[in-house]
Amino acid sequence: MNRSITHLLAFALLMLAFTGCKPNGTPAKIEVKAWSSFMLPTDGAVQPTPRSLTTGPHDELAIMDTAGRILIYDAKGALLRQWKMLDVQFGKPEGIVWLKDDRIVVCDTHYRRLVWFDQQGRVLHTVGGEKGTGPSQFIYPVGLCKDPAENLYVCEYGGHDRVQVFTRDGVWLREFGSAGTGPGQFQRASGLVWHDGRVFVADAVNNRIHIFKDSGEYLGLLGAGADGKSAIPFDLPYDITLGGDGALYIIEYGAGRLSRVSLEGKLLARYGTTGTGEGEFATPWGLAVDSRMRVFVADTRNRRIVTLQL
């Protein structure tokens, strides 16, 4: 083999390593060092399913389930405590965040409000509770994230899809986005994450991820092609978070898979397909990543939490 061909092959291999793609253009598989799963404790005779996840300051894991419970696990997986929402007669909550002072904020979806809890499950205060489209009113709030100042970004759906922004104590600041299929519009905004002055919002039914400035200015779509539309094929992206490796992790409810995407919008790798076994998910609903690069997935229809050690 002559030197020029050797150099070309070396360059091709370098580009493949850099892009994370296989030679046929499909994304690489996310490398998982270890896979494990566990089921939540029963609620009477019922086996609840997980919906939403978040991590605490010491890699604790907070889980919300279809029994309307909040369950707190330590970093080793031991259940520390649990409590129930104020009421679950009309529906179960989804969307949770853990504040630095150990308060936990929850989107009480079907009661159209945010609820602040202490670590023992005592209600500290609420915001909302009235159906509407004005400031601090909600239809169905479902997604929640925070910025370094712990301002809260809440996405909702139900015909007036938008993101509302509050202080950590619930004072309304602003809103952005609307319902629809156009730029900056949502059909079931379902999850979001803040990074470096930008908010990435999972627009589930439209199968795309929007990018906004945290001030509300619309910036475009993650991975937009020349036509301005998403060039990344998503299938009902339900939740999104940021890993310690600087990449975005997106769980896809429809495809039963986890996607890893760069902040610049390049699809890097994927993991999973629809099913019930190892490496498979069934209508996964939420996810979280801790400081040890463990990805936790609410594998909802399989009634389990899946842990992927990356």
Backbone bond lengths (Angstrom), bond angles and torsions (degrees), N, CA, C in turn:
res aa  C-N    CA-C-N  psi(-1)  N-CA   C-N-CA  omega(-1)  CA-C   N-CA-C  phi
1 M - - - 1.464 - - 1.529 108.99 -
2 N 1.363 117.18 127.60 1.451 117.80 -177.61 1.519 111.22 -77.70
3 R 1.340 114.16 169.29 1.459 119.96 -172.56 1.519 112.58 -64.93
4 S 1.337 118.38 -37.56 1.467 120.66 -177.85 1.523 111.33 -64.99
5 I 1.362 117.24 -41.03 1.462 120.54 178.34 1.524 109.96 -66.08
6 T 1.335 116.26 -40.75 1.468 120.21 177.82 1.522 110.77 -58.52
7 H 1.349 115.77 -43.39 1.465 119.63 -179.83 1.523 110.66 -65.47
8 L 1.340 117.46 -39.44 1.466 119.98 179.27 1.519 111.53 -63.97
9 L 1.340 117.02 -42.51 1.462 120.45 178.92 1.520 111.02 -64.73
10 A 1.320 116.03 -41.51 1.464 119.58 178.68 1.522 111.00 -62.71
11 F 1.341 116.16 -40.36 1.464 120.15 178.46 1.530 111.18 -64.66
12 A 1.336 115.78 -41.36 1.475 119.93 179.57 1.515 110.82 -63.06
13 L 1.335 116.99 -43.33 1.462 119.75 178.61 1.510 111.55 -64.52
14 L 1.333 116.43 -38.30 1.464 120.55 177.63 1.516 110.88 -62.93
15 M 1.329 117.66 -41.88 1.453 120.89 179.73 1.517 111.27 -66.77
16 L 1.322 117.49 -37.78 1.468 120.02 177.06 1.512 111.18 -63.72
17 A 1.332 116.42 -42.09 1.466 119.48 178.48 1.522 111.41 -64.54
18 F 1.339 115.40 -37.11 1.467 120.03 -178.28 1.518 111.26 -70.14
19 T 1.327 116.79 -42.16 1.461 119.30 -175.98 1.510 113.06 -83.16
20 G 1.333 117.77 -20.18 1.454 120.13 -177.46 1.507 113.08 74.39
21 C 1.330 118.89 15.54 1.460 122.07 -177.84 1.519 110.49 -106.52
22 K 1.320 115.06 151.53 1.440 121.32 173.84 1.520 109.58 -78.27
23 P 1.334 118.33 165.73 1.467 120.42 -177.53 1.514 113.60 -57.40
24 N 1.347 119.37 -28.33 1.465 119.98 -178.39 1.518 112.70 -85.12
25 G 1.345 117.80 4.40 1.460 121.74 176.44 1.507 114.32 91.59
26 T 1.329 118.97 -7.63 1.453 120.42 177.53 1.517 109.47 -77.22
27 P 1.339 117.68 151.17 1.462 118.91 -177.85 1.518 111.61 -67.88
28 A 1.322 115.72 151.98 1.453 121.00 175.79 1.522 109.94 -67.40
29 K 1.312 116.30 166.44 1.456 121.30 175.97 1.522 109.22 -88.61
30 I 1.328 116.90 134.74 1.453 120.91 176.07 1.526 108.54 -59.38
31 E 1.318 116.24 128.34 1.454 120.25 -178.73 1.524 109.97 -79.03
32 V 1.309 116.11 119.83 1.467 122.90 -178.40 1.524 108.59 -114.14
33 K 1.329 116.26 120.63 1.464 120.14 -179.78 1.525 111.59 -77.87
34 A 1.333 115.95 -33.86 1.466 119.32 -178.59 1.519 109.25 -151.53
35 W 1.328 115.46 143.21 1.468 123.32 178.01 1.518 108.23 -121.76
36 S 1.327 116.59 136.50 1.461 120.35 174.21 1.519 108.38 -152.15
37 S 1.326 116.11 166.40 1.455 120.10 178.57 1.515 109.83 -150.57
38 F 1.323 115.91 159.07 1.456 120.54 173.07 1.524 108.61 -150.78
39 M 1.321 115.17 156.26 1.451 122.15 178.06 1.526 108.80 -102.75
40 L 1.305 115.85 153.49 1.449 120.95 178.88 1.531 109.87 -77.35
41 P 1.332 117.66 156.99 1.464 118.61 176.50 1.522 110.70 -62.59
42 T 1.317 115.81 148.55 1.461 120.17 -179.37 1.517 110.66 -67.44
43 D 1.313 114.41 158.59 1.461 121.90 174.67 1.529 106.38 -117.06
44 G 1.321 115.87 90.91 1.448 119.70 -169.72 1.520 109.07 69.23
45 A 1.324 116.03 -126.35 1.462 120.76 179.00 1.524 112.54 -91.04
46 V 1.325 117.35 2.37 1.466 122.25 -173.67 1.523 110.32 -100.86
47 Q 1.330 116.64 139.50 1.455 122.23 172.35 1.528 108.36 -99.85
48 P 1.343 118.42 98.55 1.463 120.31 -177.50 1.525 111.93 -67.31
49 T 1.315 114.94 162.12 1.460 121.54 177.04 1.523 109.54 -113.14
50 P 1.328 117.38 145.84 1.465 120.18 179.44 1.526 111.72 -77.40
51 R 1.335 115.34 150.84 1.461 120.38 177.83 1.523 112.44 -124.21
52 S 1.326 117.09 -56.22 1.466 120.64 -172.92 1.519 110.47 -126.48
53 L 1.339 115.02 150.23 1.456 122.00 -176.36 1.514 110.73 -136.60
54 T 1.323 115.72 150.91 1.462 120.83 167.39 1.518 107.55 -153.84
55 T 1.329 116.69 161.65 1.458 121.05 179.00 1.519 110.52 -110.03
56 G 1.336 115.12 154.97 1.451 121.92 178.19 1.512 112.32 -99.71
57 P 1.336 117.15 -176.38 1.475 120.76 -174.47 1.519 114.04 -67.55
58 H 1.325 117.67 -21.29 1.472 121.31 179.90 1.529 110.36 -117.21
59 D 1.313 115.53 34.74 1.466 122.78 -179.91 1.526 113.04 64.33
60 E 1.331 116.95 24.25 1.456 118.95 168.09 1.532 108.15 -65.36
61 L 1.303 115.66 158.93 1.455 121.08 179.10 1.528 108.41 -123.30
62 A 1.329 115.96 123.42 1.467 121.65 175.76 1.525 107.96 -106.40
63 I 1.322 115.95 130.08 1.462 122.48 -175.28 1.528 109.27 -125.59
64 M 1.331 116.34 136.48 1.460 121.33 169.88 1.516 108.40 -110.00
65 D 1.350 116.52 139.87 1.453 119.24 -176.05 1.522 111.97 -129.50
66 T 1.327 115.15 179.57 1.460 120.99 -175.57 1.529 112.73 -78.61
67 A 1.322 117.75 1.21 1.460 120.71 169.47 1.525 110.55 -90.50
68 G 1.333 116.33 1.07 1.454 120.19 -177.97 1.512 112.52 75.38
69 R 1.347 116.26 26.71 1.459 120.71 -179.18 1.526 111.37 -102.65
70 I 1.325 114.92 154.96 1.461 123.07 166.37 1.519 106.05 -114.50
71 L 1.327 116.65 122.46 1.459 122.58 -177.96 1.523 109.06 -117.46
72 I 1.325 116.90 132.99 1.456 122.41 -178.04 1.521 108.99 -112.64
73 Y 1.337 116.04 121.44 1.463 123.17 177.36 1.518 109.39 -112.02
74 D 1.344 116.55 147.66 1.460 118.54 174.56 1.522 110.06 -81.47
75 A 1.331 116.02 179.47 1.463 120.81 -174.13 1.522 112.65 -66.60
76 K 1.345 117.05 -17.81 1.461 120.45 178.41 1.521 112.64 -94.83
77 G 1.344 116.97 -1.06 1.455 119.95 176.64 1.512 115.30 96.34
78 A 1.326 118.27 8.51 1.463 121.23 178.07 1.526 110.09 -84.96
79 L 1.328 117.24 134.14 1.453 121.68 177.99 1.526 109.11 -73.04
80 L 1.326 115.96 121.93 1.462 121.12 -177.55 1.529 111.91 -92.90
81 R 1.322 117.05 -44.73 1.465 121.08 -176.64 1.523 108.20 -166.95
82 Q 1.327 114.42 167.32 1.458 120.09 177.59 1.520 108.97 -155.85
83 W 1.331 115.79 157.57 1.459 121.30 173.99 1.516 108.71 -154.52
84 K 1.323 115.20 167.16 1.459 120.62 -178.84 1.520 110.76 -106.40
85 M 1.334 114.51 157.07 1.448 121.44 174.74 1.529 109.94 -65.07
86 L 1.336 115.15 168.73 1.460 120.47 -178.49 1.518 111.78 -60.05
87 D 1.331 116.10 -39.29 1.454 121.11 -178.13 1.526 107.57 -158.18
88 V 1.313 117.27 142.96 1.464 120.61 178.35 1.528 111.27 -131.80
89 Q 1.315 116.98 16.26 1.465 120.86 -176.60 1.522 111.98 -61.35
90 F 1.344 117.02 -38.32 1.462 120.50 -174.05 1.525 113.40 -101.24
91 G 1.315 118.11 1.18 1.452 119.54 178.38 1.514 111.42 149.86
92 K 1.320 115.19 166.42 1.458 122.58 -174.19 1.529 111.05 -104.90
93 P 1.327 116.94 153.22 1.470 120.56 -176.70 1.528 112.22 -82.65
94 E 1.322 115.77 160.22 1.464 122.71 168.38 1.515 108.32 -152.62
95 G 1.321 116.02 140.82 1.457 121.95 -176.44 1.517 110.61 107.22
96 I 1.339 116.89 115.30 1.457 120.97 -173.57 1.527 109.50 -149.56
97 V 1.334 116.31 145.58 1.466 121.42 176.66 1.525 108.13 -145.03
98 W 1.329 115.46 149.76 1.467 123.18 -176.65 1.526 107.65 -112.68
99 L 1.331 118.32 119.82 1.457 122.74 -178.89 1.531 111.07 -87.16
100 K 1.329 115.56 162.30 1.464 120.98 -175.99 1.525 112.50 -63.90
101 D 1.324 117.00 -28.89 1.471 119.72 179.20 1.525 111.97 -87.01
102 D 1.334 116.68 13.53 1.463 125.15 176.34 1.526 114.16 77.08
103 R 1.303 118.38 6.33 1.454 118.33 169.81 1.529 108.90 -73.48
104 I 1.305 115.28 148.26 1.456 121.87 177.40 1.525 108.27 -117.76
105 V 1.337 115.45 129.86 1.461 121.17 -178.90 1.530 107.86 -111.63
106 V 1.335 114.86 135.27 1.453 121.17 -175.03 1.524 110.16 -128.51
107 C 1.329 116.27 140.08 1.464 121.39 167.88 1.526 107.94 -80.58
108 D 1.302 116.95 107.17 1.468 121.31 177.41 1.526 106.75 -86.80
109 T 1.328 114.31 81.80 1.457 123.52 -160.28 1.519 113.93 -52.30
110 H 1.304 117.37 -56.43 1.469 120.79 -172.18 1.528 112.84 -82.77
111 Y 1.329 116.47 -4.24 1.463 120.79 173.36 1.522 111.12 -106.57
112 R 1.346 115.68 6.64 1.460 124.24 168.07 1.536 112.18 56.45
113 R 1.333 115.02 49.25 1.464 118.18 -176.57 1.526 110.64 -155.80
114 L 1.322 114.67 164.82 1.457 123.12 168.41 1.527 107.62 -103.63
115 V 1.329 116.15 141.54 1.457 121.29 179.73 1.523 109.02 -125.87
116 W 1.342 116.08 130.66 1.461 122.53 175.76 1.531 108.54 -100.51
117 F 1.343 116.83 126.18 1.461 122.88 177.28 1.527 110.39 -115.63
118 D 1.341 116.31 153.13 1.454 118.85 164.02 1.525 108.18 -89.12
119 Q 1.332 117.20 -178.06 1.458 120.70 -174.08 1.528 113.72 -72.73
120 Q 1.298 117.35 -8.90 1.462 120.75 176.20 1.525 112.10 -100.06
121 G 1.331 115.97 3.33 1.458 119.60 178.07 1.509 114.59 88.05
122 R 1.327 117.15 9.21 1.460 119.34 176.70 1.519 110.17 -78.71
123 V 1.315 116.46 136.51 1.458 121.19 179.60 1.521 109.14 -76.31
124 L 1.325 115.64 125.28 1.462 121.04 179.59 1.524 111.15 -92.68
125 H 1.318 117.26 -46.32 1.458 121.10 172.06 1.526 109.30 -170.22
126 T 1.318 115.74 172.06 1.461 122.15 179.98 1.523 109.28 -133.81
127 V 1.328 115.04 158.81 1.468 122.78 172.78 1.518 107.15 -131.58
128 G 1.303 116.88 135.56 1.457 121.04 -179.94 1.514 110.83 96.13
129 G 1.325 115.82 -145.83 1.447 121.25 -177.84 1.514 112.94 104.04
130 E 1.326 116.05 -7.39 1.460 121.24 -179.99 1.522 109.41 -118.96
131 K 1.327 115.93 130.47 1.460 119.75 177.55 1.515 109.71 -69.78
132 G 1.334 116.00 130.09 1.455 118.70 179.42 1.506 111.61 173.54
133 T 1.311 115.29 179.37 1.463 122.15 -176.68 1.522 112.50 -117.65
134 G 1.314 117.16 9.52 1.455 121.02 179.01 1.517 111.44 -89.19
135 P 1.338 117.30 -178.97 1.461 121.15 176.57 1.529 111.02 -58.76
136 S 1.332 115.62 133.90 1.471 123.35 177.62 1.521 113.47 67.31
137 Q 1.320 117.23 10.07 1.456 120.69 170.26 1.523 108.28 -103.36
138 F 1.326 116.79 156.75 1.456 120.40 -177.41 1.522 110.37 -139.29
139 I 1.328 113.83 158.22 1.467 119.92 164.52 1.537 106.29 -101.93
140 Y 1.353 118.22 -75.62 1.457 120.43 175.26 1.528 109.33 -132.14
141 P 1.327 119.25 90.65 1.468 120.73 175.86 1.526 110.42 -72.70
142 V 1.336 116.70 130.15 1.467 119.75 -173.38 1.530 114.81 -134.36
143 G 1.319 118.88 -19.05 1.461 120.74 -176.03 1.511 110.41 -128.09
144 L 1.333 116.19 146.83 1.459 120.51 -172.67 1.517 109.40 -149.87
145 C 1.339 116.60 133.27 1.456 120.76 171.53 1.520 108.25 -147.03
146 K 1.330 116.27 175.05 1.466 120.84 -178.52 1.519 109.33 -136.32
147 D 1.347 115.96 159.25 1.457 122.19 172.72 1.535 108.48 -104.66
148 P 1.341 119.15 -179.78 1.465 119.75 -177.12 1.530 114.06 -60.88
149 A 1.332 118.43 -27.03 1.461 121.24 174.94 1.524 111.41 -82.20
150 E 1.312 115.72 -0.25 1.466 124.53 -178.15 1.521 113.06 64.63
151 N 1.343 115.76 26.91 1.452 118.13 162.92 1.521 107.77 -64.58
152 L 1.317 116.36 143.22 1.456 122.46 -174.65 1.521 110.34 -103.77
153 Y 1.322 116.24 132.52 1.466 123.31 178.33 1.528 106.28 -112.02
154 V 1.325 116.50 120.81 1.459 121.97 -173.63 1.521 108.75 -121.20
155 C 1.335 116.94 121.11 1.459 119.27 175.86 1.524 109.62 -101.89
156 E 1.330 115.23 148.49 1.462 120.60 -176.97 1.522 109.78 -141.74
157 Y 1.326 114.60 161.84 1.464 120.81 176.98 1.524 108.01 -135.46
158 G 1.349 114.58 176.98 1.458 118.95 178.19 1.513 113.44 121.55
159 G 1.324 116.79 19.10 1.456 120.36 177.93 1.511 113.84 109.62
160 H 1.331 116.67 -15.08 1.464 121.04 174.46 1.528 107.49 -133.24
161 D 1.328 114.93 53.92 1.463 120.88 -175.12 1.527 109.96 -60.97
162 R 1.326 115.75 133.35 1.466 120.74 -177.60 1.516 108.96 -168.86
163 V 1.337 115.84 176.68 1.462 123.68 171.38 1.518 107.49 -119.17
164 Q 1.322 116.92 125.86 1.452 121.89 173.15 1.526 108.64 -106.78
165 V 1.331 116.27 145.42 1.459 122.29 -177.20 1.528 108.70 -118.22
166 F 1.338 115.52 132.69 1.462 123.07 -179.28 1.527 109.49 -130.57
167 T 1.318 116.81 159.45 1.456 119.92 167.58 1.525 108.93 -71.33
168 R 1.303 115.97 170.72 1.470 120.56 -179.71 1.523 112.35 -61.38
169 D 1.334 116.56 -19.12 1.464 120.91 179.17 1.519 112.68 -102.04
170 G 1.341 117.16 2.87 1.446 119.85 172.63 1.511 116.70 98.59
171 V 1.316 117.67 12.94 1.468 120.43 176.17 1.530 108.41 -80.21
172 W 1.325 116.57 126.49 1.469 121.71 -176.83 1.524 110.52 -68.70
173 L 1.346 116.45 135.98 1.458 121.89 -179.22 1.526 112.72 -114.30
174 R 1.330 118.20 -49.83 1.465 121.25 -174.92 1.524 108.78 -171.35
175 E 1.333 115.44 176.81 1.452 121.38 174.68 1.520 109.18 -145.44
176 F 1.331 116.04 160.14 1.458 120.66 174.75 1.522 109.37 -154.16
177 G 1.341 115.30 162.66 1.455 121.83 -178.22 1.516 112.07 85.18
178 S 1.330 115.91 165.78 1.462 122.00 178.67 1.526 108.25 -156.79
179 A 1.329 115.78 174.61 1.464 120.93 -179.47 1.520 110.65 -82.97
180 G 1.334 116.50 141.31 1.453 120.29 177.27 1.514 111.91 146.79
181 T 1.320 115.34 -165.10 1.460 121.84 -178.03 1.525 113.15 -119.45
182 G 1.314 117.12 1.86 1.459 120.78 -177.96 1.515 112.57 -86.71
183 P 1.338 116.91 -173.98 1.463 120.95 179.01 1.528 111.21 -59.34
184 G 1.315 116.17 129.51 1.458 120.79 178.18 1.515 114.38 73.96
185 Q 1.336 116.65 13.87 1.461 120.67 179.45 1.525 110.25 -114.31
186 F 1.340 115.29 153.99 1.460 121.18 -173.53 1.520 111.75 -124.35
187 Q 1.324 114.13 151.67 1.458 122.35 160.59 1.531 106.12 -125.87
188 R 1.276 114.91 102.09 1.465 126.22 -172.00 1.528 111.98 62.48
189 A 1.320 114.69 70.43 1.460 119.08 166.97 1.525 106.97 -60.14
190 S 1.339 117.32 124.72 1.466 117.91 -167.91 1.522 115.02 -127.53
191 G 1.314 118.62 -16.71 1.456 121.31 179.38 1.513 109.61 -161.73
192 L 1.318 116.78 155.86 1.459 119.52 -178.02 1.519 110.23 -158.46
193 V 1.348 114.87 158.98 1.451 121.16 178.77 1.521 108.65 -146.86
194 W 1.331 116.29 145.72 1.471 122.73 177.75 1.525 109.16 -100.60
195 H 1.352 115.87 140.72 1.458 120.32 171.00 1.519 109.46 -156.27
196 D 1.329 116.44 123.68 1.464 123.47 170.22 1.528 112.05 50.99
197 G 1.319 116.22 50.06 1.456 120.73 175.74 1.515 115.01 80.58
198 R 1.338 116.97 4.08 1.454 120.46 179.38 1.531 110.41 -122.52
199 V 1.324 114.77 149.25 1.462 121.07 177.10 1.525 107.86 -117.61
200 F 1.324 116.22 124.34 1.461 123.18 178.60 1.526 107.66 -101.82
201 V 1.334 116.54 121.45 1.463 121.26 -173.44 1.526 109.64 -117.27
202 A 1.332 116.15 125.97 1.464 121.84 176.74 1.523 109.30 -78.92
203 D 1.327 115.56 114.23 1.467 123.93 -179.69 1.527 106.60 -100.34
204 A 1.336 116.33 87.41 1.466 121.48 -162.11 1.520 113.60 -60.03
205 V 1.321 117.69 -57.38 1.466 120.35 -172.77 1.526 111.45 -69.28
206 N 1.325 117.42 -30.60 1.464 120.68 176.46 1.530 112.74 -81.31
207 N 1.342 117.24 -3.00 1.472 122.72 174.60 1.530 113.37 56.86
208 R 1.335 115.34 52.32 1.460 119.50 -178.71 1.527 110.33 -158.33
209 I 1.333 115.31 167.49 1.462 122.79 178.23 1.519 108.11 -120.54
210 H 1.329 117.29 120.46 1.458 121.91 177.47 1.532 110.80 -88.05
211 I 1.328 114.72 153.37 1.459 120.96 173.57 1.531 108.27 -123.01
212 F 1.325 115.93 126.52 1.458 123.13 175.48 1.528 109.12 -123.81
213 K 1.314 117.15 151.76 1.451 119.09 160.88 1.523 107.38 -67.95
214 D 1.324 117.20 151.56 1.459 117.69 -179.23 1.524 112.31 -69.38
215 S 1.331 116.44 -9.78 1.466 120.58 172.58 1.524 111.49 -79.34
216 G 1.349 116.35 -12.79 1.454 120.95 177.73 1.511 115.22 113.11
217 E 1.332 118.75 -10.00 1.469 121.21 -179.75 1.522 110.28 -69.66
218 Y 1.318 116.13 132.68 1.463 120.72 -179.02 1.520 110.36 -79.91
219 L 1.336 117.09 131.50 1.452 122.02 -177.75 1.525 113.61 -107.25
220 G 1.318 118.36 -25.27 1.461 120.47 -179.66 1.512 111.07 136.02
221 L 1.333 115.11 -164.48 1.454 122.02 -178.65 1.522 111.05 -103.41
222 L 1.310 115.91 145.89 1.450 120.97 173.11 1.520 108.82 -66.80
223 G 1.326 115.88 124.95 1.462 120.31 179.55 1.515 113.25 71.20
224 A 1.326 118.09 33.55 1.467 120.71 -179.11 1.524 110.96 -67.98
225 G 1.331 116.35 139.41 1.448 121.72 175.39 1.522 111.21 -85.66
226 A 1.317 116.36 -170.89 1.460 121.34 -178.45 1.525 112.02 -62.77
227 D 1.342 116.30 -26.61 1.465 119.95 179.72 1.523 112.86 -86.10
228 G 1.333 116.21 2.75 1.458 120.35 179.93 1.511 114.48 84.28
229 K 1.341 117.59 -7.12 1.458 121.49 179.62 1.534 109.92 -91.47
230 S 1.318 116.09 161.77 1.459 120.05 -179.10 1.521 110.49 -64.19
231 A 1.318 115.92 127.58 1.457 120.57 176.15 1.528 111.42 -92.86
232 I 1.336 116.58 -2.98 1.461 121.29 178.24 1.522 108.30 -97.13
233 P 1.312 118.63 122.36 1.466 120.15 179.73 1.522 110.88 -76.65
234 F 1.327 117.13 109.18 1.456 123.27 174.79 1.526 108.67 -107.69
235 D 1.330 115.43 153.40 1.454 121.66 176.26 1.527 108.12 -129.36
236 L 1.318 115.57 92.47 1.462 124.15 -176.99 1.534 111.70 56.38
237 P 1.338 117.48 67.26 1.474 119.78 175.84 1.528 109.70 -67.97
238 Y 1.320 116.73 115.96 1.464 121.01 -171.48 1.510 114.26 -100.62
239 D 1.322 117.51 -28.99 1.459 118.63 -179.33 1.510 108.88 -149.56
240 I 1.327 115.05 157.59 1.463 121.43 -175.42 1.516 108.42 -147.36
241 T 1.325 116.06 141.31 1.458 120.48 175.88 1.520 109.01 -149.98
242 L 1.320 116.12 172.81 1.465 122.18 -177.70 1.517 108.89 -111.98
243 G 1.328 116.36 132.35 1.453 120.89 177.00 1.520 111.75 -91.29
244 G 1.328 115.41 164.29 1.458 120.59 177.60 1.511 113.17 -67.06
245 D 1.332 117.58 -12.15 1.459 121.97 176.03 1.520 112.47 -85.30
246 G 1.350 116.82 2.35 1.458 120.62 178.03 1.507 114.27 83.01
247 A 1.312 117.89 9.98 1.462 121.59 178.70 1.525 109.93 -106.58
248 L 1.328 115.02 156.44 1.453 121.69 174.53 1.529 109.46 -88.71
249 Y 1.324 116.03 138.69 1.455 122.01 175.23 1.520 108.34 -115.64
250 I 1.325 115.60 130.12 1.467 122.24 -172.95 1.523 108.24 -128.79
251 I 1.320 116.75 126.00 1.455 120.41 176.42 1.518 108.91 -97.68
252 E 1.340 115.67 133.26 1.461 121.33 -175.64 1.532 110.05 -110.62
253 Y 1.312 114.31 111.43 1.465 122.92 -177.64 1.527 111.34 -61.09
254 G 1.320 116.97 -41.61 1.454 120.63 -176.02 1.513 113.66 -75.95
255 A 1.337 117.15 -38.61 1.462 121.11 -175.84 1.511 113.14 -89.69
256 G 1.340 117.61 -14.01 1.456 119.53 -176.40 1.509 112.00 63.15
257 R 1.339 117.06 47.44 1.456 119.18 -176.58 1.527 111.13 -148.83
258 L 1.327 113.63 163.70 1.455 123.03 176.58 1.519 108.15 -111.21
259 S 1.338 117.17 129.19 1.465 121.54 178.64 1.521 109.87 -113.36
260 R 1.313 114.91 139.58 1.466 122.30 175.77 1.529 107.25 -110.94
261 V 1.337 116.04 122.74 1.469 121.86 -173.36 1.526 108.38 -131.74
262 S 1.311 117.09 138.22 1.464 120.18 177.71 1.523 110.12 -72.01
263 L 1.312 116.19 159.69 1.467 121.01 178.13 1.522 111.64 -63.86
264 E 1.329 116.65 -20.30 1.462 121.51 177.09 1.528 111.76 -85.27
265 G 1.332 116.89 -4.58 1.453 119.56 174.84 1.512 115.44 96.82
266 K 1.331 118.02 21.17 1.466 120.41 178.54 1.525 109.24 -99.25
267 L 1.321 116.30 127.36 1.453 121.51 175.82 1.531 108.87 -70.50
268 L 1.338 116.33 115.98 1.454 121.24 -173.47 1.521 113.23 -95.96
269 A 1.312 116.71 -44.15 1.462 119.78 -176.08 1.521 109.13 -166.35
270 R 1.341 114.92 163.17 1.462 120.99 178.59 1.529 109.55 -139.77
271 Y 1.340 113.81 161.42 1.460 119.70 178.99 1.520 108.47 -148.86
272 G 1.324 115.82 132.23 1.451 120.15 170.86 1.509 114.40 102.43
273 T 1.317 113.36 161.63 1.455 123.12 174.31 1.518 106.66 -152.24
274 T 1.318 117.53 174.07 1.456 120.35 -178.28 1.523 110.80 -74.18
275 G 1.319 116.23 130.70 1.452 121.24 179.15 1.508 111.38 166.26
276 T 1.320 115.87 -167.65 1.464 121.31 -174.26 1.521 113.73 -119.63
277 G 1.320 118.04 -4.73 1.452 120.92 -174.97 1.518 112.87 -96.22
278 E 1.331 115.18 -168.63 1.457 120.53 175.76 1.522 109.15 -66.40
279 G 1.339 115.86 136.26 1.454 120.44 -177.38 1.509 113.77 79.23
280 E 1.332 116.39 12.38 1.461 120.82 -179.63 1.527 110.11 -130.75
281 F 1.327 115.02 150.74 1.466 121.77 178.87 1.524 108.64 -133.38
282 A 1.328 115.57 155.66 1.459 121.00 175.52 1.520 108.78 -130.36
283 T 1.316 116.32 113.05 1.474 124.68 -174.48 1.527 111.77 43.44
284 P 1.337 117.52 58.47 1.467 119.65 177.80 1.525 110.22 -63.87
285 W 1.321 116.06 137.98 1.464 121.32 -167.83 1.534 112.77 -108.02
286 G 1.333 117.08 -40.25 1.466 119.53 -175.14 1.513 111.04 -147.67
287 L 1.335 115.85 169.23 1.459 120.09 178.24 1.508 110.89 -156.01
288 A 1.339 114.79 163.23 1.463 122.77 175.44 1.520 107.45 -150.72
289 V 1.336 116.41 154.43 1.462 122.49 176.64 1.524 107.58 -127.70
290 D 1.344 117.49 130.16 1.460 118.97 -179.72 1.522 110.79 -98.36
291 S 1.339 116.35 -175.83 1.465 121.04 -174.54 1.522 112.31 -70.41
292 R 1.328 117.74 -15.29 1.454 121.73 179.62 1.528 111.89 -93.31
293 M 1.329 115.91 10.13 1.466 122.50 -176.41 1.525 111.60 59.28
294 R 1.323 114.81 40.30 1.454 120.41 167.62 1.521 107.71 -96.44
295 V 1.315 115.44 125.88 1.462 121.28 178.11 1.530 107.98 -98.02
296 F 1.333 115.80 125.15 1.452 121.75 177.92 1.526 108.73 -107.81
297 V 1.317 116.23 127.57 1.461 121.72 -177.59 1.523 109.59 -118.68
298 A 1.329 116.31 129.25 1.462 121.25 171.36 1.528 107.35 -79.37
299 D 1.325 115.51 94.50 1.468 122.55 -177.51 1.528 106.92 -86.65
300 T 1.315 115.28 81.94 1.457 121.33 -158.35 1.523 113.68 -64.80
301 R 1.313 118.15 -54.36 1.462 118.62 -175.95 1.528 112.17 -68.36
302 N 1.334 116.74 -24.10 1.462 120.04 174.65 1.528 112.46 -83.68
303 R 1.308 117.23 -0.96 1.476 123.61 175.08 1.530 111.91 56.21
304 R 1.335 115.37 47.75 1.467 118.11 -178.32 1.526 110.02 -152.17
305 I 1.303 113.93 161.09 1.459 122.58 166.98 1.518 107.14 -100.84
306 V 1.319 116.90 126.30 1.467 122.09 176.76 1.533 108.72 -103.31
307 T 1.308 115.95 132.19 1.466 122.06 176.94 1.517 109.35 -111.99
308 L 1.326 115.78 125.76 1.463 122.56 176.61 1.521 108.41 -114.57
309 Q 1.300 117.21 117.70 1.466 120.55 174.54 1.521 107.89 -89.51
310 L 1.328 116.11 112.85 1.470 120.56 -178.14 1.517 109.61 -90.84
